[in-house]
Amino acid sequence: MTKRITIMLDEDLFKKLRILQSKKIVQTEKSVSFSKIINYTLRKGLK
């Protein structure tokens, strides 16, 4: 189940997440949503 939330990101974090998103798109040659990148990064960091 997913929940819709609103968060405020610092500009530097936003840019880093967008770069990560673009790398994943190039690697997979598929669309990767910004939400998926945020979830991936949070899961990785909370291990």
CHARMM-style PDB file with segment names, atoms N, HN, CA, C and O in Angstrom:
ATOM      1  N   MET     1       0.845  -1.177   0.000  1.00  0.00      PROA
ATOM      2  CA  MET     1       0.000   0.000   0.000  1.00  0.00      PROA
ATOM      3  C   MET     1       0.892   1.241   0.000  1.00  0.00      PROA
ATOM      4  O   MET     1       1.866   1.310   0.749  1.00  0.00      PROA
ATOM      5  N   THR     2       0.566   2.185  -0.813  1.00  0.00      PROA
ATOM      6  HN  THR     2      -0.226   2.129  -1.421  1.00  0.00      PROA
ATOM      7  CA  THR     2       1.334   3.423  -0.861  1.00  0.00      PROA
ATOM      8  C   THR     2       0.521   4.561  -0.262  1.00  0.00      PROA
ATOM      9  O   THR     2      -0.709   4.543  -0.268  1.00  0.00      PROA
ATOM     10  N   LYS     3       1.227   5.532   0.246  1.00  0.00      PROA
ATOM     11  HN  LYS     3       2.227   5.547   0.250  1.00  0.00      PROA
ATOM     12  CA  LYS     3       0.605   6.736   0.811  1.00  0.00      PROA
ATOM     13  C   LYS     3       1.156   7.947   0.085  1.00  0.00      PROA
ATOM     14  O   LYS     3       2.350   8.017  -0.206  1.00  0.00      PROA
ATOM     15  N   ARG     4       0.301   8.880  -0.201  1.00  0.00      PROA
ATOM     16  HN  ARG     4      -0.669   8.823   0.035  1.00  0.00      PROA
ATOM     17  CA  ARG     4       0.729  10.133  -0.819  1.00  0.00      PROA
ATOM     18  C   ARG     4       1.082  11.113   0.292  1.00  0.00      PROA
ATOM     19  O   ARG     4       0.275  11.382   1.183  1.00  0.00      PROA
ATOM     20  N   ILE     5       2.303  11.643   0.225  1.00  0.00      PROA
ATOM     21  HN  ILE     5       2.958  11.424  -0.498  1.00  0.00      PROA
ATOM     22  CA  ILE     5       2.746  12.635   1.201  1.00  0.00      PROA
ATOM     23  C   ILE     5       3.452  13.775   0.482  1.00  0.00      PROA
ATOM     24  O   ILE     5       3.850  13.643  -0.675  1.00  0.00      PROA
ATOM     25  N   THR     6       3.598  14.866   1.162  1.00  0.00      PROA
ATOM     26  HN  THR     6       3.275  14.973   2.102  1.00  0.00      PROA
ATOM     27  CA  THR     6       4.342  16.007   0.637  1.00  0.00      PROA
ATOM     28  C   THR     6       5.545  16.232   1.536  1.00  0.00      PROA
ATOM     29  O   THR     6       5.416  16.286   2.759  1.00  0.00      PROA
ATOM     30  N   ILE     7       6.711  16.362   0.924  1.00  0.00      PROA
ATOM     31  HN  ILE     7       6.816  16.319  -0.070  1.00  0.00      PROA
ATOM     32  CA  ILE     7       7.924  16.645   1.692  1.00  0.00      PROA
ATOM     33  C   ILE     7       8.670  17.803   1.033  1.00  0.00      PROA
ATOM     34  O   ILE     7       8.480  18.098  -0.147  1.00  0.00      PROA
ATOM     35  N   MET     8       9.504  18.436   1.807  1.00  0.00      PROA
ATOM     36  HN  MET     8       9.659  18.196   2.766  1.00  0.00      PROA
ATOM     37  CA  MET     8      10.355  19.505   1.296  1.00  0.00      PROA
ATOM     38  C   MET     8      11.777  18.967   1.241  1.00  0.00      PROA
ATOM     39  O   MET     8      12.296  18.483   2.247  1.00  0.00      PROA
ATOM     40  N   LEU     9      12.410  19.047   0.078  1.00  0.00      PROA
ATOM     41  HN  LEU     9      11.988  19.440  -0.739  1.00  0.00      PROA
ATOM     42  CA  LEU     9      13.786  18.586  -0.100  1.00  0.00      PROA
ATOM     43  C   LEU     9      14.705  19.783  -0.298  1.00  0.00      PROA
ATOM     44  O   LEU     9      14.350  20.753  -0.968  1.00  0.00      PROA
ATOM     45  N   ASP    10      15.878  19.700   0.289  1.00  0.00      PROA
ATOM     46  HN  ASP    10      16.166  18.912   0.833  1.00  0.00      PROA
ATOM     47  CA  ASP    10      16.896  20.697   0.004  1.00  0.00      PROA
ATOM     48  C   ASP    10      17.301  20.557  -1.464  1.00  0.00      PROA
ATOM     49  O   ASP    10      17.236  19.467  -2.033  1.00  0.00      PROA
ATOM     50  N   GLU    11      17.709  21.648  -2.056  1.00  0.00      PROA
ATOM     51  HN  GLU    11      17.762  22.533  -1.594  1.00  0.00      PROA
ATOM     52  CA  GLU    11      18.050  21.668  -3.480  1.00  0.00      PROA
ATOM     53  C   GLU    11      19.149  20.660  -3.833  1.00  0.00      PROA
ATOM     54  O   GLU    11      19.078  20.009  -4.875  1.00  0.00      PROA
ATOM     55  N   ASP    12      20.164  20.529  -2.973  1.00  0.00      PROA
ATOM     56  HN  ASP    12      20.222  21.059  -2.127  1.00  0.00      PROA
ATOM     57  CA  ASP    12      21.259  19.606  -3.271  1.00  0.00      PROA
ATOM     58  C   ASP    12      20.780  18.154  -3.267  1.00  0.00      PROA
ATOM     59  O   ASP    12      21.224  17.361  -4.097  1.00  0.00      PROA
ATOM     60  N   LEU    13      19.886  17.796  -2.351  1.00  0.00      PROA
ATOM     61  HN  LEU    13      19.526  18.440  -1.677  1.00  0.00      PROA
ATOM     62  CA  LEU    13      19.336  16.435  -2.322  1.00  0.00      PROA
ATOM     63  C   LEU    13      18.455  16.172  -3.532  1.00  0.00      PROA
ATOM     64  O   LEU    13      18.489  15.086  -4.111  1.00  0.00      PROA
ATOM     65  N   PHE    14      17.676  17.158  -3.908  1.00  0.00      PROA
ATOM     66  HN  PHE    14      17.648  18.041  -3.438  1.00  0.00      PROA
ATOM     67  CA  PHE    14      16.822  17.032  -5.082  1.00  0.00      PROA
ATOM     68  C   PHE    14      17.655  16.749  -6.334  1.00  0.00      PROA
ATOM     69  O   PHE    14      17.315  15.875  -7.132  1.00  0.00      PROA
ATOM     70  N   LYS    15      18.734  17.489  -6.492  1.00  0.00      PROA
ATOM     71  HN  LYS    15      19.009  18.199  -5.844  1.00  0.00      PROA
ATOM     72  CA  LYS    15      19.606  17.296  -7.656  1.00  0.00      PROA
ATOM     73  C   LYS    15      20.240  15.914  -7.654  1.00  0.00      PROA
ATOM     74  O   LYS    15      20.318  15.263  -8.696  1.00  0.00      PROA
ATOM     75  N   LYS    16      20.697  15.460  -6.481  1.00  0.00      PROA
ATOM     76  HN  LYS    16      20.634  15.988  -5.635  1.00  0.00      PROA
ATOM     77  CA  LYS    16      21.312  14.129  -6.378  1.00  0.00      PROA
ATOM     78  C   LYS    16      20.305  13.026  -6.696  1.00  0.00      PROA
ATOM     79  O   LYS    16      20.644  12.045  -7.358  1.00  0.00      PROA
ATOM     80  N   LEU    17      19.081  13.184  -6.230  1.00  0.00      PROA
ATOM     81  HN  LEU    17      18.805  13.981  -5.692  1.00  0.00      PROA
ATOM     82  CA  LEU    17      18.050  12.190  -6.523  1.00  0.00      PROA
ATOM     83  C   LEU    17      17.695  12.179  -8.006  1.00  0.00      PROA
ATOM     84  O   LEU    17      17.462  11.113  -8.577  1.00  0.00      PROA
ATOM     85  N   ARG    18      17.651  13.341  -8.628  1.00  0.00      PROA
ATOM     86  HN  ARG    18      17.840  14.206  -8.164  1.00  0.00      PROA
ATOM     87  CA  ARG    18      17.366  13.415 -10.067  1.00  0.00      PROA
ATOM     88  C   ARG    18      18.492  12.772 -10.880  1.00  0.00      PROA
ATOM     89  O   ARG    18      18.236  12.110 -11.886  1.00  0.00      PROA
ATOM     90  N   ILE    19      19.732  12.968 -10.443  1.00  0.00      PROA
ATOM     91  HN  ILE    19      19.940  13.505  -9.626  1.00  0.00      PROA
ATOM     92  CA  ILE    19      20.867  12.334 -11.128  1.00  0.00      PROA
ATOM     93  C   ILE    19      20.769  10.819 -11.000  1.00  0.00      PROA
ATOM     94  O   ILE    19      20.981  10.093 -11.972  1.00  0.00      PROA
ATOM     95  N   LEU    20      20.448  10.344  -9.801  1.00  0.00      PROA
ATOM     96  HN  LEU    20      20.276  10.933  -9.012  1.00  0.00      PROA
ATOM     97  CA  LEU    20      20.270   8.905  -9.580  1.00  0.00      PROA
ATOM     98  C   LEU    20      19.133   8.374 -10.462  1.00  0.00      PROA
ATOM     99  O   LEU    20      19.245   7.290 -11.034  1.00  0.00      PROA
ATOM    100  N   GLN    21      18.055   9.128 -10.568  1.00  0.00      PROA
ATOM    101  HN  GLN    21      17.964  10.009 -10.103  1.00  0.00      PROA
ATOM    102  CA  GLN    21      16.934   8.733 -11.405  1.00  0.00      PROA
ATOM    103  C   GLN    21      17.368   8.608 -12.868  1.00  0.00      PROA
ATOM    104  O   GLN    21      17.017   7.639 -13.541  1.00  0.00      PROA
ATOM    105  N   SER    22      18.117   9.571 -13.348  1.00  0.00      PROA
ATOM    106  HN  SER    22      18.401  10.359 -12.801  1.00  0.00      PROA
ATOM    107  CA  SER    22      18.538   9.527 -14.752  1.00  0.00      PROA
ATOM    108  C   SER    22      19.482   8.356 -15.006  1.00  0.00      PROA
ATOM    109  O   SER    22      19.431   7.744 -16.073  1.00  0.00      PROA
ATOM    110  N   LYS    23      20.351   8.035 -14.033  1.00  0.00      PROA
ATOM    111  HN  LYS    23      20.393   8.533 -13.167  1.00  0.00      PROA
ATOM    112  CA  LYS    23      21.247   6.878 -14.186  1.00  0.00      PROA
ATOM    113  C   LYS    23      20.453   5.577 -14.257  1.00  0.00      PROA
ATOM    114  O   LYS    23      20.767   4.699 -15.060  1.00  0.00      PROA
ATOM    115  N   LYS    24      19.430   5.452 -13.422  1.00  0.00      PROA
ATOM    116  HN  LYS    24      19.174   6.165 -12.769  1.00  0.00      PROA
ATOM    117  CA  LYS    24      18.594   4.247 -13.428  1.00  0.00      PROA
ATOM    118  C   LYS    24      17.836   4.121 -14.750  1.00  0.00      PROA
ATOM    119  O   LYS    24      17.668   3.016 -15.266  1.00  0.00      PROA
ATOM    120  N   ILE    25      17.383   5.237 -15.292  1.00  0.00      PROA
ATOM    121  HN  ILE    25      17.520   6.134 -14.872  1.00  0.00      PROA
ATOM    122  CA  ILE    25      16.677   5.217 -16.575  1.00  0.00      PROA
ATOM    123  C   ILE    25      17.613   4.742 -17.681  1.00  0.00      PROA
ATOM    124  O   ILE    25      17.218   3.945 -18.531  1.00  0.00      PROA
ATOM    125  N   VAL    26      18.848   5.228 -17.672  1.00  0.00      PROA
ATOM    126  HN  VAL    26      19.169   5.877 -16.982  1.00  0.00      PROA
ATOM    127  CA  VAL    26      19.823   4.818 -18.683  1.00  0.00      PROA
ATOM    128  C   VAL    26      20.160   3.337 -18.528  1.00  0.00      PROA
ATOM    129  O   VAL    26      20.255   2.617 -19.522  1.00  0.00      PROA
ATOM    130  N   GLN    27      20.343   2.875 -17.286  1.00  0.00      PROA
ATOM    131  HN  GLN    27      20.266   3.460 -16.479  1.00  0.00      PROA
ATOM    132  CA  GLN    27      20.697   1.471 -17.034  1.00  0.00      PROA
ATOM    133  C   GLN    27      19.594   0.517 -17.468  1.00  0.00      PROA
ATOM    134  O   GLN    27      19.866  -0.511 -18.088  1.00  0.00      PROA
ATOM    135  N   THR    28      18.363   0.852 -17.147  1.00  0.00      PROA
ATOM    136  HN  THR    28      18.142   1.688 -16.643  1.00  0.00      PROA
ATOM    137  CA  THR    28      17.247  -0.062 -17.405  1.00  0.00      PROA
ATOM    138  C   THR    28      16.553   0.194 -18.734  1.00  0.00      PROA
ATOM    139  O   THR    28      15.796  -0.650 -19.214  1.00  0.00      PROA
ATOM    140  N   GLU    29      16.809   1.354 -19.330  1.00  0.00      PROA
ATOM    141  HN  GLU    29      17.424   2.040 -18.940  1.00  0.00      PROA
ATOM    142  CA  GLU    29      16.150   1.778 -20.566  1.00  0.00      PROA
ATOM    143  C   GLU    29      14.623   1.774 -20.405  1.00  0.00      PROA
ATOM    144  O   GLU    29      13.887   1.529 -21.361  1.00  0.00      PROA
ATOM    145  N   LYS    30      14.164   2.050 -19.177  1.00  0.00      PROA
ATOM    146  HN  LYS    30      14.762   2.248 -18.401  1.00  0.00      PROA
ATOM    147  CA  LYS    30      12.739   2.139 -18.878  1.00  0.00      PROA
ATOM    148  C   LYS    30      12.489   3.390 -18.053  1.00  0.00      PROA
ATOM    149  O   LYS    30      13.418   3.993 -17.516  1.00  0.00      PROA
ATOM    150  N   SER    31      11.239   3.765 -17.963  1.00  0.00      PROA
ATOM    151  HN  SER    31      10.485   3.275 -18.399  1.00  0.00      PROA
ATOM    152  CA  SER    31      10.855   4.900 -17.133  1.00  0.00      PROA
ATOM    153  C   SER    31      11.000   4.535 -15.659  1.00  0.00      PROA
ATOM    154  O   SER    31      10.602   3.446 -15.246  1.00  0.00      PROA
ATOM    155  N   VAL    32      11.567   5.439 -14.869  1.00  0.00      PROA
ATOM    156  HN  VAL    32      11.890   6.324 -15.204  1.00  0.00      PROA
ATOM    157  CA  VAL    32      11.726   5.242 -13.428  1.00  0.00      PROA
ATOM    158  C   VAL    32      11.178   6.499 -12.745  1.00  0.00      PROA
ATOM    159  O   VAL    32      11.682   7.602 -12.954  1.00  0.00      PROA
ATOM    160  N   SER    33      10.147   6.313 -11.932  1.00  0.00      PROA
ATOM    161  HN  SER    33       9.738   5.417 -11.763  1.00  0.00      PROA
ATOM    162  CA  SER    33       9.514   7.472 -11.304  1.00  0.00      PROA
ATOM    163  C   SER    33      10.388   8.047 -10.186  1.00  0.00      PROA
ATOM    164  O   SER    33      11.229   7.354  -9.614  1.00  0.00      PROA
ATOM    165  N   PHE    34      10.174   9.300  -9.900  1.00  0.00      PROA
ATOM    166  HN  PHE    34       9.491   9.864 -10.365  1.00  0.00      PROA
ATOM    167  CA  PHE    34      10.894   9.964  -8.811  1.00  0.00      PROA
ATOM    168  C   PHE    34      10.544   9.310  -7.479  1.00  0.00      PROA
ATOM    169  O   PHE    34      11.398   9.191  -6.601  1.00  0.00      PROA
ATOM    170  N   SER    35       9.295   8.887  -7.328  1.00  0.00      PROA
ATOM    171  HN  SER    35       8.601   8.984  -8.042  1.00  0.00      PROA
ATOM    172  CA  SER    35       8.874   8.199  -6.103  1.00  0.00      PROA
ATOM    173  C   SER    35       9.641   6.896  -5.900  1.00  0.00      PROA
ATOM    174  O   SER    35      10.032   6.572  -4.779  1.00  0.00      PROA
ATOM    175  N   LYS    36       9.854   6.157  -6.971  1.00  0.00      PROA
ATOM    176  HN  LYS    36       9.537   6.421  -7.881  1.00  0.00      PROA
ATOM    177  CA  LYS    36      10.614   4.901  -6.868  1.00  0.00      PROA
ATOM    178  C   LYS    36      12.041   5.176  -6.413  1.00  0.00      PROA
ATOM    179  O   LYS    36      12.596   4.418  -5.618  1.00  0.00      PROA
ATOM    180  N   ILE    37      12.633   6.246  -6.909  1.00  0.00      PROA
ATOM    181  HN  ILE    37      12.182   6.862  -7.555  1.00  0.00      PROA
ATOM    182  CA  ILE    37      14.001   6.599  -6.521  1.00  0.00      PROA
ATOM    183  C   ILE    37      14.052   6.977  -5.048  1.00  0.00      PROA
ATOM    184  O   ILE    37      14.977   6.574  -4.343  1.00  0.00      PROA
ATOM    185  N   ILE    38      13.089   7.734  -4.578  1.00  0.00      PROA
ATOM    186  HN  ILE    38      12.338   8.062  -5.151  1.00  0.00      PROA
ATOM    187  CA  ILE    38      13.052   8.116  -3.160  1.00  0.00      PROA
ATOM    188  C   ILE    38      12.879   6.877  -2.290  1.00  0.00      PROA
ATOM    189  O   ILE    38      13.580   6.732  -1.288  1.00  0.00      PROA
ATOM    190  N   ASN    39      11.957   5.976  -2.651  1.00  0.00      PROA
ATOM    191  HN  ASN    39      11.387   6.093  -3.465  1.00  0.00      PROA
ATOM    192  CA  ASN    39      11.756   4.749  -1.890  1.00  0.00      PROA
ATOM    193  C   ASN    39      13.005   3.875  -1.885  1.00  0.00      PROA
ATOM    194  O   ASN    39      13.386   3.336  -0.846  1.00  0.00      PROA
ATOM    195  N   TYR    40      13.640   3.736  -3.042  1.00  0.00      PROA
ATOM    196  HN  TYR    40      13.330   4.174  -3.886  1.00  0.00      PROA
ATOM    197  CA  TYR    40      14.875   2.945  -3.162  1.00  0.00      PROA
ATOM    198  C   TYR    40      15.962   3.510  -2.240  1.00  0.00      PROA
ATOM    199  O   TYR    40      16.620   2.765  -1.514  1.00  0.00      PROA
ATOM    200  N   THR    41      16.139   4.816  -2.279  1.00  0.00      PROA
ATOM    201  HN  THR    41      15.604   5.422  -2.869  1.00  0.00      PROA
ATOM    202  CA  THR    41      17.175   5.485  -1.483  1.00  0.00      PROA
ATOM    203  C   THR    41      16.889   5.362   0.021  1.00  0.00      PROA
ATOM    204  O   THR    41      17.804   5.110   0.804  1.00  0.00      PROA
ATOM    205  N   LEU    42      15.646   5.535   0.418  1.00  0.00      PROA
ATOM    206  HN  LEU    42      14.903   5.739  -0.219  1.00  0.00      PROA
ATOM    207  CA  LEU    42      15.278   5.394   1.822  1.00  0.00      PROA
ATOM    208  C   LEU    42      15.465   3.969   2.320  1.00  0.00      PROA
ATOM    209  O   LEU    42      15.991   3.755   3.412  1.00  0.00      PROA
ATOM    210  N   ARG    43      15.036   2.993   1.523  1.00  0.00      PROA
ATOM    211  HN  ARG    43      14.609   3.167   0.635  1.00  0.00      PROA
ATOM    212  CA  ARG    43      15.228   1.585   1.918  1.00  0.00      PROA
ATOM    213  C   ARG    43      16.708   1.253   2.084  1.00  0.00      PROA
ATOM    214  O   ARG    43      17.103   0.597   3.049  1.00  0.00      PROA
ATOM    215  N   LYS    44      17.512   1.705   1.145  1.00  0.00      PROA
ATOM    216  HN  LYS    44      17.192   2.237   0.361  1.00  0.00      PROA
ATOM    217  CA  LYS    44      18.955   1.460   1.183  1.00  0.00      PROA
ATOM    218  C   LYS    44      19.571   2.099   2.429  1.00  0.00      PROA
ATOM    219  O   LYS    44      20.424   1.498   3.083  1.00  0.00      PROA
ATOM    220  N   GLY    45      19.142   3.304   2.748  1.00  0.00      PROA
ATOM    221  HN  GLY    45      18.450   3.792   2.217  1.00  0.00      PROA
ATOM    222  CA  GLY    45      19.687   4.034   3.892  1.00  0.00      PROA
ATOM    223  C   GLY    45      19.199   3.532   5.239  1.00  0.00      PROA
ATOM    224  O   GLY    45      19.876   3.713   6.251  1.00  0.00      PROA
ATOM    225  N   LEU    46      18.025   2.900   5.264  1.00  0.00      PROA
ATOM    226  HN  LEU    46      17.475   2.753   4.442  1.00  0.00      PROA
ATOM    227  CA  LEU    46      17.447   2.446   6.530  1.00  0.00      PROA
ATOM    228  C   LEU    46      17.760   0.979   6.843  1.00  0.00      PROA
ATOM    229  O   LEU    46      17.275   0.450   7.843  1.00  0.00      PROA
ATOM    230  N   LYS    47      18.552   0.325   6.015  1.00  0.00      PROA
ATOM    231  HN  LYS    47      18.946   0.755   5.203  1.00  0.00      PROA
ATOM    232  CA  LYS    47      18.926  -1.074   6.281  1.00  0.00      PROA
ATOM    233  C   LYS    47      19.699  -1.200   7.550  1.00  0.00      PROA
ATOM    234  OT1 LYS    47      20.093  -2.304   7.926  1.00  0.00      PROA
TER     235      LYS     47
END
